[in-house]
Amino acid sequence: MDLIFELLKSLITFYSYALIAYILMSWFPNAKESGIGQFLTRICEPYLEPFRRIIPPLGMIDISPIVGILVLNFAIMGLNFLSNMFT
């Protein structure tokens, strides 16, 4: 059971890093048109879309990726809690 929890936590952590890379790519022109940028767009946009519908942008700043990362961190905390319950 620990292996499953650790695998899920690792996948969530990796996805959090992918979101951070996706956010940083928005600072560089034409970065999203690269192969890595297109890959990150394909995996990050479906996750961020619901947050963007709920949270309006603050001027020119989109805070939905920050909220998305916070949700992933809460998921890791929940997995840690469940892991401690089963051990």
N, C-alpha and C positions, 0 to 999 in steps of 0.2 A: 504494500500500500504506500509506503514511503517513496518508492520509486516513481509511482504515478504522480504523487504530489510534487516531487522534485522536478519531474519532467514538465508538468504544467507550469510550475513557477519559472523554469528556465525558458519555456516558450513565451510566457507573458513578458519576461524581462527582455528577451530578444525583440519582441514586438514593440516594447517601449522604446528601445534603442532605434528601431526602424522609424518610429514616429518622430523621434528627435532628429534623425537624419533628414526626414521629409520636411520638417519645419525649417531646418537650416538651409535646405536646398531652395526654399522660397526667397532667400536673401540674394541668391546669385542668378543673374539672368541666364536663361537658356539651360539651366541645370535640369529642369524637369523634362526636357526633350531628350536627354541622354538615356542610354539603356537602363542605368540604375534608377534614374528619375522616373522613367515609365514604370519600372517594376515597383518602386515605392508608391507611386500613385495608385497602381492597381491594388496593392495590399492595404494601403492606409485610407484611401477615400471612402470605401464602403463602411469602415468603422467610424470615421469622422462625420459622415453625412447626417446621422440622427442627431448628433450634438449640434451641428450647424443649424438644423431646423428648430431646435429648442433655444439655443443661445444666439442672440443677434450679435453681429460684430460691433465692437466699441470703436466707432470711427473707422480707422483703417486697420485696426488690430483685431484679428480673429483669435479668440481665446478658446475655441473649441478643442484644439489639440492639447492644451494644458488640462482641460477638464477630462479629456480622454485618457491622458497619462495618469491623472489622479484616480480615475475609475480602475485602471489597471493596477495601480498600487494598492487600492482597496481590495481588489481581487486576490492579490498576493497575500495581503494580511488575512483575508478569509481562508485562504488555503493553509496558511501557517496555523491558524486557529483550528481548522479541521484536522490538520496533521497532528497537532498536540492532543486533540481529543481521542484520536485513534491509537495513540502510543501509550 
